[in-house]
Amino acid sequence: MNGRFLILTAILAYSASHSPAADSTAWQKVSSTHFIVMHTGDEPLAKTVSERAESYYSTIAADLGYTRYQNFWLWDNRVKILIYPSAAAFSEACDAPAWAAGRASPQRHEIASYRQSGEGFLSTLLPHELAHLILSDFIGESRVPLWLTEGFSEWEQSGRPPPAAGGLMSRRFPLKTLFSMDIRRDTDRERVSLFYAQSASVVGFLIKTYGGDSFGSFCRALRDGKDLAAALASAYPHDAPSLDTLEQKWLSPRTTGP
């Protein structure tokens, strides 16, 4: 398990009760269609964050098949992205551990981080956390299986690479095992890394092979209360009428891969 995973796990596990109004930071804002980026004087960075967030929003929306959904994250429902001036300011305001790079709160519709050098926040943390928030809103936080939310978020941050083969396939979990796993307290780094990689591979397979409309139908079936097997069968009646069939379809194009 690499350092990137450690950071993201901390972000997902952390939930703060603070808000911009609750601290003494002099906030300024840059607003866009779906986001309000709060900053403390770095407007160029805030505008870049806003532009990237809108781009990621469009891509994630397309993968969920709801590009025509008219009232999602608009006006008063826009997501706030807080950019603190330093890691220390972020840690103090959000009561975060010193090594945490950010956090997301579905309840507050909010992502928080701090000014950082390099592309880490823009290309990794931001799309990952946006995917979590969008999927949580789309399905309902209590109805999203862990493999689905982590796999979807990993897929959205990864730039959609070719699905992994070779080592991943040789060490894979059976899908019935993967879909019931809860690795949030697991201390086996290899096992947890495999869970993330395989979850992203399954999500990527569903989206790339069958398209965003079918994936969105699958998510809506979960939202409407269907269990996992019934939701898959509803969205993919010919390709995933059972978990065993889905596993065979998922494996078939990869067993001879690199």
JOSULKA-V693179 format. One record per residue. N is the residue number from 1. PHI is phi in radians with two decimals (NA if undefined). Layout:
# JOSULKA-V693179
N/PHI, N/PHI
This chain:
# JOSULKA-V693179
1/NA, 2/-1.64, 3/-1.12, 4/-1.02, 5/-1.15, 6/-1.05, 7/-1.13, 8/-1.15, 9/-1.08, 10/-1.11, 11/-1.09, 12/-1.20, 13/-1.36, 14/-1.62, 15/-2.42, 16/-1.88, 17/-1.77, 18/-1.33, 19/-2.40, 20/-0.95, 21/-1.28, 22/-1.57, 23/-2.16, 24/-1.63, 25/-1.12, 26/-1.46, 27/-1.46, 28/-2.09, 29/-2.45, 30/-2.13, 31/-1.86, 32/-2.38, 33/-1.04, 34/-2.03, 35/-2.41, 36/-2.15, 37/-1.64, 38/-1.68, 39/-2.49, 40/-2.08, 41/2.20, 42/-1.87, 43/-1.14, 44/-1.00, 45/-1.12, 46/-1.06, 47/-1.17, 48/-1.11, 49/-1.06, 50/-1.07, 51/-1.12, 52/-1.13, 53/-1.07, 54/-1.12, 55/-1.12, 56/-1.11, 57/-1.00, 58/-1.09, 59/-1.16, 60/-1.15, 61/-1.05, 62/-1.11, 63/-1.16, 64/-1.62, 65/1.22, 66/-2.18, 67/-1.09, 68/-1.71, 69/-1.26, 70/-1.55, 71/-2.09, 72/-1.63, 73/1.09, 74/-1.95, 75/0.92, 76/-1.23, 77/-1.67, 78/-1.11, 79/-1.43, 80/-1.57, 81/-2.06, 82/-1.66, 83/-2.02, 84/-1.30, 85/-1.23, 86/-2.74, 87/-1.07, 88/-1.13, 89/-1.13, 90/-1.07, 91/-1.07, 92/-1.20, 93/-1.17, 94/-1.79, 95/0.96, 96/-1.71, 97/-1.12, 98/-1.06, 99/-1.56, 100/-1.30, 101/-1.67, 102/3.00, 103/-2.75, 104/-2.27, 105/-2.26, 106/-1.04, 107/-1.13, 108/-1.63, 109/0.98, 110/-2.60, 111/-2.15, 112/-2.26, 113/-2.71, 114/-2.58, 115/-1.10, 116/-2.32, 117/-1.49, 118/1.44, 119/-1.73, 120/-0.94, 121/-1.17, 122/-1.20, 123/-1.73, 124/-2.12, 125/-1.10, 126/-1.08, 127/-1.12, 128/-1.06, 129/-1.25, 130/-1.07, 131/-1.08, 132/-1.03, 133/-1.16, 134/-1.14, 135/-1.13, 136/-1.09, 137/-1.20, 138/-1.22, 139/-1.75, 140/1.95, 141/-0.96, 142/-1.33, 143/-1.78, 144/-1.55, 145/-1.10, 146/-1.06, 147/-1.06, 148/-1.29, 149/-1.20, 150/-1.28, 151/-1.13, 152/-1.13, 153/-1.19, 154/-1.10, 155/-1.10, 156/-1.21, 157/-1.52, 158/-1.53, 159/1.33, 160/0.94, 161/-1.25, 162/-0.99, 163/-0.95, 164/-1.17, 165/-2.21, 166/0.99, 167/-1.03, 168/-1.06, 169/-1.18, 170/-1.26, 171/-1.95, 172/-1.08, 173/-1.50, 174/-0.98, 175/-1.06, 176/-1.07, 177/-1.28, 178/-0.97, 179/-1.24, 180/-1.91, 181/-1.36, 182/-2.27, 183/-1.73, 184/-1.15, 185/-2.01, 186/-1.31, 187/-1.79, 188/-1.48, 189/-1.10, 190/-1.14, 191/-1.10, 192/-1.19, 193/-1.06, 194/-1.14, 195/-1.01, 196/-1.11, 197/-1.13, 198/-1.24, 199/-1.06, 200/-1.12, 201/-1.14, 202/-1.16, 203/-1.07, 204/-1.06, 205/-1.08, 206/-1.10, 207/-1.25, 208/-1.23, 209/-1.42, 210/-2.02, 211/1.58, 212/-1.17, 213/-1.10, 214/-1.20, 215/-1.12, 216/-1.11, 217/-1.11, 218/-1.06, 219/-1.14, 220/-1.16, 221/-1.13, 222/-1.11, 223/-1.02, 224/-1.43, 225/1.81, 226/-1.29, 227/-1.30, 228/-1.03, 229/-1.08, 230/-1.19, 231/-1.16, 232/-1.10, 233/-1.11, 234/-1.21, 235/-1.46, 236/-2.26, 237/-1.08, 238/-1.67, 239/-1.90, 240/-2.47, 241/-1.17, 242/-2.58, 243/-1.13, 244/-1.10, 245/-1.16, 246/-1.04, 247/-1.10, 248/-1.10, 249/-1.14, 250/-1.12, 251/-1.37, 252/-1.02, 253/-1.41, 254/-1.93, 255/-1.12, 256/-1.90, 257/-1.28, 258/-1.20
